[in-house]
Amino acid sequence: MTFNFNNVFLNETSTITGPYEAKGPLSKYFDKSYHDLYFGEKTWELAEIKLMTESIDLLLSKIGLLKNDIDIHISGDLLNQIVSTNYTASKIGIPLIGIFAACSTSTLSMLLASLLIDSNQVKNAVVSTSSHNSSAEKQFRQPVEYGGPKPKSATFTTTGGVSAYLSNKEDKIKITSATLGTVVDYDIKDAFNMGAVMAPAAANTIYEHLCNTKTKVDDYDLILTGDLGRYGKDILKEFMKTEYGIEIKNLSDSACMIFDLDKQEVYAGGSGPACLPLVAYGYIRELMQKGKYKKVLLVATGALMSQTIVNEKQSIPAISHAVCWEANL
C-alpha cells in the first residue's frame, strides 16, 4: 500500500553514534559520537536509552522548540518490549506511538508521522529510533564477552540514536510518498544471515512502490536500503532482476556505507534500526540540501524475529517500508 503526501517536510535531524561509527567514513556527518560503548552508564541497555534521549534533546535544541511544542513522538527499537523507547518517552513526556518494526523502524515511523501531518491531525512529529551493538548482541545472539566466532554473512549492529523533526512547515526536503511493506518469509532460519532474510522484503516493497507510484528505477537519483550488507545487497539486485525484470544500478546500502568494510572488522557491514537513518539523516540529507540528489527512495528492512523463535529453529519473517524524499530547493 502506497500513500502520497502533499504537505510534509523533513525540517531537522540529529545523529549520535558510538565509537565504531566515529571511525567510519561518514563520521563528519554525525552530530556527536561517544568513544566507548557505555556512555558513562552502568549497562549497555541504559547506554542505549541515553542515546535516544540525547538525540531527541539535541533535535529540540536545533529547532528551538520545547517538548510541549511537539504533537506526537513515534519511536521504536530492537530491545524486548521496545524499552529504549518507553524509558525515553517517560523522560521527555511527549505523547507516544511506540512501534516495533525491527530495523525498518525509521521508515515506518516517517510513514506514520507523514500520514498524521498530511491529514492535519497533527502539525508536527518527532520520529526516533536507536540500536546498540552490545545490547543487541546480548539479546539476540550471545553476550559479546563470549567471543564466539561468526560467519562472514553476519552483520555488525550499529550503535546510534537518531531523531527527525517532521512538520507541515515548508523546507528543503519534502516527503512525497511512502509504501507500507508486506511481511515475507522465505524459510531462512540463519540469524547470522540477515541480508538474505531481508532482501526479498526490500525487493517486494521497491517493486510495489514503483508500480503504485508509476515510477521507474531511473526516476530516483538513489535507492538506499537499510542494512542488507555486502551479501544481502547482491541478493537484492539479483532478486529484482530475476523476479521482476528490473535492474537497479543506482542502489546503495547503508550497511556498506557507515563502516569501512575493508579496514573495520564488521563482517558483512552494519545493521540495526539506527543504520539507515544515521546515513540518511546526516550524509544523504546534506547532499540533497546541496542539490546533488533530487529524489531518493529510502528502503529500511527489518527481520521480525525474537530470540525464542530463533532458538526454536523457526524461519525468520521480514518486512520493508519505503519513504521517498524529494528536494524542495
ZIBEL-V516995 format. One line per field, one symbol per residue. burial: I if it has 16 or more other C-alpha atoms within 10 Angstrom, else O. A space follows every 50 residues. Layout:
burial: ???
//
This chain:
burial: OIIIIOIIIIIIIIIIIIIIIIIIOIIOIIOIIIOOIIIOOOOIIIIIII IIIIIIIIIIOOOOOOIOOIIIIIIIIIIOOIIIIIOIIOOOOIIIIIII IIIIIIIIIIIIIIIIIIOOOIIIIIIIIIIIIIIIOIOIOOOOOOOOOO OOIIIIIIIIIIIIIIIIOOIIIIIIIIIIIIIIIOOIIIIOIIIIIIII IIIIIIIIIOOOOOOOIOOIIIIIIIIIIIIIIOIIIIIIOOOOOIOIOO IIIIIIIIIIIOOOOIIIIIIIIIIIIIIIIIIIIOOIIOOOIIIIIIII IIIIIOOOOIOOOOIIIIIIIIIIIIIIO
//
